[in-house]
Amino acid sequence: MNPLDLTSKLNRAGMPAGHEAAVAPAADPVFVAKATKAAIEFESFFIGNMLQQMRSGTRAMADDDSVFKDPVNRDMQDMADNMMAGQMAQQRAFGVADAILRQLLPAAAPGAAHASAAPAPLQTPQEKI
């Protein structure tokens, strides 16, 4: 059985946590690497869209002679926003990738979500107490 087969994973979702088929994807380092890469790319996409919406709001509120309204600067600002989104996603700044990995990877492998060289997620105020 292919551990990346979405249909079989959905069928296994109702099985008990100790079932060997439900834990199989976490043991596969290829699956963990692909899931981590996809989660980070999704976080980058999420942050990029958020920055794009913020930038469009700034452009809408800017004066006519503002640097934000200049179409010459628009392409460079968009590229810079996309690069920033990628860097923030690599650092897992928003925790979106971590949340996705917690759902994709079983709890039987707690360190599997951080198999890459990415830094550990930041502590929330509740964890510090």
N, CA and C atoms as a LAMMPS dump frame, in Angstrom:
ITEM: TIMESTEP
0
ITEM: NUMBER OF ATOMS
387
ITEM: BOX BOUNDS ff ff ff
-5.0000000000000000e+02 5.0000000000000000e+02
-5.0000000000000000e+02 5.0000000000000000e+02
-5.0000000000000000e+02 5.0000000000000000e+02
ITEM: ATOMS id mol type element x y z
1 1 1 N 0.845 -1.177 0
2 1 2 C 0 0 0
3 1 3 C 0.89 1.241 0
4 2 1 N 0.565 2.184 -0.826
5 2 2 C 1.31 3.43 -0.931
6 2 3 C 0.91 4.353 0.219
7 3 1 N 1.869 4.772 1.104
8 3 2 C 1.503 5.632 2.235
9 3 3 C 1.063 7.021 1.819
10 4 1 N 1.309 7.403 0.572
11 4 2 C 0.905 8.734 0.111
12 4 3 C -0.466 8.715 -0.542
13 5 1 N -1.116 7.555 -0.603
14 5 2 C -2.421 7.429 -1.223
15 5 3 C -3.464 8.074 -0.317
16 6 1 N -4.066 9.165 -0.77
17 6 2 C -4.999 9.936 0.038
18 6 3 C -6.235 9.126 0.387
19 7 1 N -6.72 8.31 -0.538
20 7 2 C -7.922 7.521 -0.282
21 7 3 C -7.699 6.551 0.858
22 8 1 N -6.558 5.867 0.863
23 8 2 C -6.309 4.908 1.937
24 8 3 C -6.109 5.626 3.268
25 9 1 N -5.523 6.822 3.268
26 9 2 C -5.362 7.567 4.514
27 9 3 C -6.722 7.996 5.058
28 10 1 N -7.629 8.386 4.17
29 10 2 C -8.953 8.779 4.627
30 10 3 C -9.712 7.583 5.175
31 11 1 N -9.518 6.419 4.571
32 11 2 C -10.173 5.213 5.073
33 11 3 C -9.622 4.811 6.434
34 12 1 N -8.345 5.072 6.694
35 12 2 C -7.725 4.706 7.963
36 12 3 C -8.034 5.708 9.062
37 13 1 N -8.601 6.848 8.727
38 13 2 C -8.779 7.922 9.707
39 13 3 C -9.624 7.49 10.902
40 14 1 N -10.562 6.58 10.717
41 14 2 C -11.418 6.154 11.811
42 14 3 C -10.841 5.033 12.64
43 15 1 N -9.68 4.501 12.279
44 15 2 C -9.091 3.377 13.006
45 15 3 C -8.442 3.839 14.295
46 16 1 N -8.291 2.929 15.271
47 16 2 C -7.654 3.3 16.536
48 16 3 C -6.205 3.724 16.337
49 17 1 N -5.694 4.496 17.307
50 17 2 C -4.346 5.055 17.195
51 17 3 C -3.274 3.982 17.167
52 18 1 N -3.493 2.824 17.766
53 18 2 C -2.487 1.771 17.801
54 18 3 C -2.41 0.949 16.53
55 19 1 N -3.281 1.176 15.588
56 19 2 C -3.299 0.392 14.355
57 19 3 C -2.057 0.684 13.529
58 20 1 N -1.374 -0.386 13.073
59 20 2 C -0.099 -0.196 12.39
60 20 3 C -0.226 0.538 11.056
61 21 1 N -1.34 0.418 10.371
62 21 2 C -1.492 1.088 9.08
63 21 3 C -1.626 2.599 9.257
64 22 1 N -2.207 3.014 10.383
65 22 2 C -2.387 4.443 10.612
66 22 3 C -1.071 5.123 10.985
67 23 1 N -0.093 4.374 11.491
68 23 2 C 1.168 4.95 11.921
69 23 3 C 2.226 4.844 10.823
70 24 1 N 1.987 4.075 9.799
71 24 2 C 2.977 3.811 8.757
72 24 3 C 3.53 5.071 8.08
73 25 1 N 2.719 6.099 7.724
74 25 2 C 3.298 7.251 7.042
75 25 3 C 4.336 8 7.871
76 26 1 N 4.187 8.031 9.192
77 26 2 C 5.135 8.772 10.019
78 26 3 C 6.5 8.099 10.034
79 27 1 N 6.516 6.778 9.873
80 27 2 C 7.782 6.056 9.884
81 27 3 C 8.544 6.266 8.577
82 28 1 N 7.87 6.696 7.553
83 28 2 C 8.492 6.884 6.246
84 28 3 C 9.119 8.275 6.171
85 29 1 N 10.459 8.377 6.132
86 29 2 C 11.092 9.706 6.096
87 29 3 C 10.796 10.471 4.805
88 30 1 N 10.501 9.77 3.725
89 30 2 C 10.153 10.448 2.469
90 30 3 C 8.819 11.172 2.637
91 31 1 N 7.861 10.509 3.28
92 31 2 C 6.562 11.126 3.521
93 31 3 C 6.708 12.353 4.421
94 32 1 N 7.511 12.221 5.472
95 32 2 C 7.722 13.338 6.405
96 32 3 C 8.364 14.517 5.679
97 33 1 N 9.348 14.247 4.828
98 33 2 C 10.024 15.32 4.093
99 33 3 C 9.07 16.011 3.123
100 34 1 N 8.273 15.212 2.412
101 34 2 C 7.32 15.803 1.456
102 34 3 C 6.229 16.593 2.184
103 35 1 N 5.757 16.058 3.294
104 35 2 C 4.725 16.762 4.057
105 35 3 C 5.265 18.067 4.623
106 36 1 N 6.505 18.041 5.114
107 36 2 C 7.12 19.252 5.654
108 36 3 C 7.3 20.306 4.568
109 37 1 N 7.781 19.887 3.406
110 37 2 C 7.981 20.825 2.291
111 37 3 C 6.644 21.431 1.852
112 38 1 N 5.619 20.599 1.738
113 38 2 C 4.312 21.093 1.314
114 38 3 C 3.72 22.045 2.355
115 39 1 N 3.895 21.738 3.626
116 39 2 C 3.357 22.599 4.687
117 39 3 C 4.05 23.957 4.685
118 40 1 N 5.361 23.964 4.486
119 40 2 C 6.106 25.23 4.449
120 40 3 C 5.712 26.037 3.216
121 41 1 N 5.529 25.366 2.07
122 41 2 C 5.1 26.072 0.859
123 41 3 C 3.701 26.659 1.03
124 42 1 N 2.82 25.935 1.722
125 42 2 C 1.484 26.474 1.96
126 42 3 C 1.555 27.691 2.874
127 43 1 N 2.406 27.621 3.907
128 43 2 C 2.556 28.78 4.799
129 43 3 C 3.093 29.976 4.016
130 44 1 N 4.022 29.738 3.097
131 44 2 C 4.545 30.812 2.253
132 44 3 C 3.434 31.414 1.396
133 45 1 N 2.599 30.566 0.823
134 45 2 C 1.471 31.025 0.012
135 45 3 C 0.5 31.851 0.859
136 46 1 N 0.224 31.375 2.061
137 46 2 C -0.682 32.068 2.977
138 46 3 C -0.141 33.451 3.34
139 47 1 N 1.136 33.509 3.724
140 47 2 C 1.741 34.784 4.101
141 47 3 C 1.81 35.712 2.897
142 48 1 N 2.146 35.173 1.724
143 48 2 C 2.211 35.986 0.509
144 48 3 C 0.872 36.622 0.17
145 49 1 N -0.206 35.848 0.3
146 49 2 C -1.537 36.407 0.032
147 49 3 C -1.916 37.465 1.056
148 50 1 N -1.542 37.247 2.296
149 50 2 C -1.825 38.241 3.328
150 50 3 C -1.077 39.545 3.035
151 51 1 N 0.204 39.434 2.673
152 51 2 C 0.98 40.631 2.342
153 51 3 C 0.428 41.334 1.105
154 52 1 N -0.033 40.553 0.129
155 52 2 C -0.61 41.141 -1.081
156 52 3 C -1.873 41.937 -0.738
157 53 1 N -2.709 41.405 0.129
158 53 2 C -3.915 42.126 0.537
159 53 3 C -3.56 43.39 1.32
160 54 1 N -2.559 43.294 2.163
161 54 2 C -2.126 44.478 2.923
162 54 3 C -1.569 45.545 1.975
163 55 1 N -0.783 45.111 0.992
164 55 2 C -0.196 46.046 0.029
165 55 3 C -1.291 46.709 -0.811
166 56 1 N -2.31 45.952 -1.202
167 56 2 C -3.378 46.561 -2.011
168 56 3 C -4.174 47.573 -1.184
169 57 1 N -4.321 47.316 0.111
170 57 2 C -4.975 48.298 0.978
171 57 3 C -4.152 49.56 1.111
172 58 1 N -2.847 49.395 1.207
173 58 2 C -1.955 50.557 1.283
174 58 3 C -2.036 51.373 0.007
175 59 1 N -2.077 50.688 -1.129
176 59 2 C -2.165 51.393 -2.422
177 59 3 C -3.482 52.132 -2.568
178 60 1 N -4.552 51.53 -2.056
179 60 2 C -5.864 52.165 -2.189
180 60 3 C -5.958 53.426 -1.334
181 61 1 N -5.288 53.448 -0.185
182 61 2 C -5.369 54.598 0.713
183 61 3 C -4.298 55.649 0.444
184 62 1 N -3.316 55.348 -0.394
185 62 2 C -2.208 56.27 -0.634
186 62 3 C -2.648 57.459 -1.488
187 63 1 N -1.947 58.58 -1.301
188 63 2 C -2.196 59.766 -2.121
189 63 3 C -1.749 59.498 -3.556
190 64 1 N -2.202 60.367 -4.472
191 64 2 C -1.874 60.18 -5.888
192 64 3 C -0.386 60.318 -6.168
193 65 1 N 0.316 61.125 -5.392
194 65 2 C 1.743 61.324 -5.626
195 65 3 C 2.614 60.434 -4.724
196 66 1 N 2.013 59.458 -4.09
197 66 2 C 2.737 58.575 -3.172
198 66 3 C 3.573 57.547 -3.941
199 67 1 N 4.651 57.09 -3.321
200 67 2 C 5.494 56.062 -3.915
201 67 3 C 4.743 54.729 -4.014
202 68 1 N 3.727 54.541 -3.182
203 68 2 C 2.956 53.306 -3.205
204 68 3 C 2.002 53.234 -4.392
205 69 1 N 1.665 54.366 -4.994
206 69 2 C 0.799 54.397 -6.169
207 69 3 C 1.583 54.281 -7.471
208 70 1 N 2.878 54.427 -7.422
209 70 2 C 3.722 54.401 -8.616
210 70 3 C 3.767 52.98 -9.184
211 71 1 N 3.3 52.788 -10.436
212 71 2 C 3.298 51.442 -11.02
213 71 3 C 4.701 50.879 -11.26
214 72 1 N 5.697 51.744 -11.333
215 72 2 C 7.074 51.287 -11.546
216 72 3 C 7.548 50.49 -10.327
217 73 1 N 7.166 50.922 -9.14
218 73 2 C 7.598 50.251 -7.916
219 73 3 C 6.774 49.013 -7.582
220 74 1 N 5.622 48.862 -8.205
221 74 2 C 4.694 47.793 -7.849
222 74 3 C 5.301 46.404 -8.027
223 75 1 N 5.959 46.16 -9.156
224 75 2 C 6.539 44.841 -9.403
225 75 3 C 7.63 44.501 -8.393
226 76 1 N 8.471 45.465 -8.088
227 76 2 C 9.541 45.223 -7.126
228 76 3 C 8.98 44.996 -5.722
229 77 1 N 7.936 45.73 -5.363
230 77 2 C 7.325 45.522 -4.055
231 77 3 C 6.691 44.139 -3.968
232 78 1 N 6.046 43.704 -5.046
233 78 2 C 5.436 42.375 -5.059
234 78 3 C 6.495 41.277 -4.953
235 79 1 N 7.616 41.43 -5.652
236 79 2 C 8.697 40.45 -5.552
237 79 3 C 9.291 40.43 -4.147
238 80 1 N 9.464 41.601 -3.561
239 80 2 C 10 41.671 -2.202
240 80 3 C 9.034 41.033 -1.202
241 81 1 N 7.739 41.243 -1.392
242 81 2 C 6.753 40.621 -0.513
243 81 3 C 6.793 39.1 -0.63
244 82 1 N 6.931 38.585 -1.854
245 82 2 C 7.001 37.139 -2.045
246 82 3 C 8.267 36.553 -1.428
247 83 1 N 9.371 37.259 -1.548
248 83 2 C 10.614 36.785 -0.932
249 83 3 C 10.49 36.806 0.594
250 84 1 N 9.88 37.844 1.132
251 84 2 C 9.694 37.926 2.575
252 84 3 C 8.773 36.805 3.057
253 85 1 N 7.728 36.522 2.288
254 85 2 C 6.811 35.44 2.658
255 85 3 C 7.548 34.103 2.698
256 86 1 N 8.428 33.867 1.73
257 86 2 C 9.208 32.632 1.716
258 86 3 C 10.138 32.52 2.913
259 87 1 N 10.789 33.62 3.264
260 87 2 C 11.698 33.607 4.413
261 87 3 C 10.933 33.404 5.724
262 88 1 N 9.787 34.047 5.842
263 88 2 C 8.991 33.884 7.053
264 88 3 C 8.461 32.458 7.172
265 89 1 N 8.093 31.86 6.048
266 89 2 C 7.601 30.486 6.074
267 89 3 C 8.712 29.512 6.438
268 90 1 N 9.941 29.749 5.967
269 90 2 C 11.069 28.895 6.328
270 90 3 C 11.319 28.932 7.838
271 91 1 N 11.058 30.067 8.457
272 91 2 C 11.225 30.209 9.903
273 91 3 C 9.99 29.743 10.663
274 92 1 N 8.952 29.386 9.921
275 92 2 C 7.661 28.972 10.495
276 92 3 C 7.141 30.044 11.442
277 93 1 N 7.173 31.272 10.958
278 93 2 C 6.85 32.435 11.78
279 93 3 C 5.391 32.456 12.235
280 94 1 N 4.467 31.975 11.417
281 94 2 C 3.056 32.054 11.765
282 94 3 C 2.535 30.757 12.37
283 95 1 N 3.282 29.676 12.252
284 95 2 C 2.863 28.391 12.814
285 95 3 C 1.87 27.629 11.963
286 96 1 N 1.603 28.106 10.747
287 96 2 C 0.654 27.419 9.873
288 96 3 C 1.209 26.052 9.471
289 97 1 N 2.483 26.002 9.112
290 97 2 C 3.102 24.731 8.719
291 97 3 C 3.096 23.75 9.878
292 98 1 N 3.36 24.222 11.078
293 98 2 C 3.347 23.348 12.249
294 98 3 C 1.956 22.781 12.496
295 99 1 N 0.929 23.598 12.326
296 99 2 C -0.445 23.125 12.517
297 99 3 C -0.809 22.069 11.48
298 100 1 N -0.388 22.273 10.244
299 100 2 C -0.652 21.297 9.19
300 100 3 C 0.068 19.989 9.495
301 101 1 N 1.326 20.084 9.911
302 101 2 C 2.096 18.874 10.198
303 101 3 C 1.541 18.118 11.402
304 102 1 N 0.998 18.822 12.377
305 102 2 C 0.377 18.133 13.512
306 102 3 C -0.805 17.305 13.059
307 103 1 N -1.497 17.753 12.005
308 103 2 C -2.642 17.003 11.507
309 103 3 C -2.221 15.88 10.56
310 104 1 N -1.174 16.104 9.783
311 104 2 C -0.748 15.095 8.817
312 104 3 C 0.035 13.946 9.436
313 105 1 N 0.873 14.275 10.401
314 105 2 C 1.738 13.264 10.993
315 105 3 C 1.139 12.781 12.3
316 106 1 N 1.088 11.483 12.507
317 106 2 C 0.493 10.943 13.734
318 106 3 C 1.26 11.376 14.981
319 107 1 N 0.584 11.347 16.097
320 107 2 C 1.19 11.734 17.364
321 107 3 C 2.218 10.714 17.837
322 108 1 N 2.263 9.539 17.214
323 108 2 C 3.219 8.501 17.611
324 108 3 C 4.65 8.919 17.326
325 109 1 N 4.841 9.912 16.443
326 109 2 C 6.185 10.379 16.105
327 109 3 C 6.274 11.87 16.401
328 110 1 N 6.461 12.27 17.672
329 110 2 C 6.428 13.693 18.016
330 110 3 C 7.529 14.509 17.367
331 111 1 N 8.695 13.952 17.101
332 111 2 C 9.774 14.708 16.481
333 111 3 C 9.71 14.711 14.976
334 112 1 N 8.76 13.992 14.401
335 112 2 C 8.696 13.877 12.945
336 112 3 C 8.33 15.192 12.281
337 113 1 N 7.577 16.023 12.954
338 113 2 C 7.159 17.293 12.361
339 113 3 C 8.339 18.228 12.166
340 114 1 N 9.416 18.03 12.922
341 114 2 C 10.567 18.92 12.829
342 114 3 C 11.785 18.166 12.32
343 115 1 N 11.564 17.263 11.356
344 115 2 C 12.665 16.476 10.831
345 115 3 C 13.606 17.333 9.986
346 116 1 N 13.102 18.446 9.472
347 116 2 C 13.959 19.313 8.675
348 116 3 C 14.817 20.181 9.591
349 117 1 N 15.654 21.003 8.987
350 117 2 C 16.559 21.854 9.762
351 117 3 C 15.887 23.145 10.214
352 118 1 N 14.572 23.224 10.092
353 118 2 C 13.859 24.441 10.47
354 118 3 C 13.874 24.597 11.988
355 119 1 N 13.856 25.836 12.469
356 119 2 C 13.889 26.063 13.908
357 119 3 C 12.59 25.61 14.57
358 120 1 N 12.644 25.388 15.857
359 120 2 C 11.464 24.99 16.61
360 120 3 C 10.479 26.145 16.653
361 121 1 N 9.181 25.847 16.743
362 121 2 C 8.189 26.921 16.783
363 121 3 C 8.326 27.728 18.07
364 122 1 N 7.895 28.963 17.995
365 122 2 C 7.956 29.846 19.154
366 122 3 C 6.947 29.408 20.199
367 123 1 N 7.257 29.662 21.465
368 123 2 C 6.342 29.311 22.536
369 123 3 C 5.226 30.342 22.611
370 124 1 N 4.03 29.846 22.881
371 124 2 C 2.919 30.743 23.113
372 124 3 C 2.925 31.147 24.572
373 125 1 N 2.242 32.232 24.948
374 125 2 C 2.224 32.649 26.354
375 125 3 C 1.723 31.548 27.293
376 126 1 N 0.804 30.689 26.827
377 126 2 C 0.271 29.641 27.682
378 126 3 C 1.359 28.604 27.991
379 127 1 N 2.282 28.346 27.036
380 127 2 C 3.324 27.358 27.249
381 127 3 C 4.399 27.87 28.197
382 128 1 N 4.571 29.163 28.316
383 128 2 C 5.609 29.748 29.154
384 128 3 C 5.241 29.679 30.635
385 129 1 N 3.964 29.628 30.927
386 129 2 C 3.506 29.672 32.318
387 129 3 C 3.749 28.356 33.001
